Amino acid sequence: MSQEQGFPFSESQIRAVLGSSEGKQLMELLQRDGGERLRQAASAIKNGNYASAQTILAPVIQTPEAAELVSKINRSKEK
């Protein structure tokens, strides 16, 4: 998926985040339900429905643990 298709991140940006310690921890959080929520969000993204993907992931991403990881990831991008 590319930025031209409306996805806000490039493949290299995604790989960099997922390769980081915080990214790996975030993926662990997203897979606690066996990965079902993550699969649903990926399917929504594949179909171009980014808002639906955000809604699907929101209960996990909005936890204090995930919010802190996302904050760390965002701060590392600014460097």
N, C-alpha and C positions, 0 to 999 in steps of 0.2 A: 504494500500500500504506500502511496506517495503523498507528498504534500499537495500535489496537483489535484488529487482526488478529494481534497477537503480535510484530510487527516492532519492535525496540527503538528505532528512530529515526523521527522525523517527516520528512516530505518536505523541510521547510525546513532541518532539521539536515543532511540529506544534501546538499542544494544548497549550503549554506554550506561544508561540508567539501570538496566537489568543486570549489568555486570558489576555494579557497585554493591557494597555491603548493604546499604539502605534499600536498594532495589531488590536484592535477594530476600531481605526480611519482609518487604512489602509483598512480594510474590508468595511467600510462606503464609502470610495473613490471608491473601486472596484465595489460597488453595485449602484453607482449613475445612471447608465444606466438601472436600473431595474435588474441588475445582469446578463444580457445577456453575457457580455464579460467574466465574471467569470465562467459562465456555459460552455462557449466554451472552456475556458482554462482547466477547470476540465475534460471535455470530451477528450481533447487532451492528458492530463496527463494519464487518464484512459487507453488510447490507446498506452501509452508509448512514445508519441511525445512531449517531454519536450521542444524542440526548438520551436515548434509551439505554445505551451502554453506561452512561454516567448514573442514571437512575438505578440500574442493576447493581452497580458497584458502590453506590453511596452508603449503604449500611455498614460496609466494611471500611471504606475510605474515611468515613466520619468518626471512627473510633479514635480515642486519644492516641493510641499507639500508632495507628496508620497516619494520622494527621501529623504527628511528630516526624515520622519517616518522610512524608511528602515535603514537609518544611525543610528538612535536611537536604533532600534531593534538589529542591528549588534553590536553596542557598548555594549548593555546590555548582549549579549551572551558572550562577552569577559571577563566579570567580574567573 
